[in-house]
Amino acid sequence: MKLFKSAALTAVLVLITSVLMAPTQAQAHGVSMFPGARTFLCWQDGLRDNGQILPYNPACAAAVNQSGTTPLYNWFAVLRSDGAGRTSGFIPDGQLCSGGTGGPYDFSAYNAVRSDWPLTHLTSGASITMRHSNWAEHPGAFNYYITKNGWNPNGPLKWSDLEPFGSVTNPPKSGGAGGLNYYYWNAQLPSGKSGRHIIYTHWIRSDSSENFYSCSDVVFDGGNGEVTGVGPGGSTPDPDPDPDPDPTDPPPTGGCTATWKATDTGWAGHFQGEVTVKNTGTSALNGWTVKWTYSGGQGFEGQPWNGVLSAQAPNVAVKNATHNAQLAPNASTTFGFNATGSVPSPAPSLTCTSP
């Protein structure tokens, strides 16, 4: 429970700080959590156990150097209270990621043209579950766009760079307002995309003129939701060490199983889980990966412990940490995590593989 209490304490510190800093005009809040918006992933990148924000990512660090940490303590508040559904002509070109300059906080640093923002790795044409923070709940529509083929990633983002690829109104949510709960919906990514792009999300409240804006940096490289550029050293996509094995290769003598359980369910809209990985083979394992799929909009709250998150929900993948990569026959190890949403019932089906 020590790790859970530490994470809970961090969340409380952030909640208190955010409430103290929140302006009276900002009644609803939210940005994209998957694919992660710049402010959300920079907040995740920099947040420490004591509540301080000290980014590892160079783009996030430059943004904090320019505008301080207040915007990241309010990562969910990229908004305009007078948005009223307006886009081009209201939010100037080059200021799309900050929602212009008329919001309660200065997010202008997050318009910077850089190639080192945290990245979400995706596959063109795939179906994904998009998640958008519901820090405060309100009805409305989510319009989402993507940069056109041939756009210039080395120039300021313009409205003419974007093309719509979907919209949803009043989607379901993982839990009540606040914390890391979110709205979620399925979206079909456009086909014919490759390389770096930006997914832009515009939340239009139907009960007021307040609107919210999100820039999510993505790369279409065959990924499955992996996030890189977050945390010390960043994380990396899970490589395929042998995509075309030789049919004459000897059969593997190692194997592993993974079992899942919820260990703490006493926090509404959140739970703690634990996975046990066991070597069921006759030789030592040197690395393992556990995968499962969430079907109810669940997500991760921070990083696992004793494991490395290499693919985000709904199609989760967790790899071994350095210290528990090797398992002797019949040996086992565990990793744990904090999650948002309700405890899945029945428990998800897990697969375990080893190189």
PyMOL commands that set and color helices and strands:
alter all, ss='L'
color gray80, all
select helices_A, chain A and resi 2-21+38-46+58-67+70-73+96-98+108-111+159-161+322-324
alter helices_A, ss='H'
color red, helices_A
select strands_A, chain A and resi 32-34+79-80+119-122+127-133+140-147+162-169+182-188+195-205+211-220+227-228+256-264+270-279+285-286+289-293+299-300+307-311+315-320+326-327+332-340+351-353
alter strands_A, ss='S'
color yellow, strands_A
deselect
rebuild
show_as cartoon
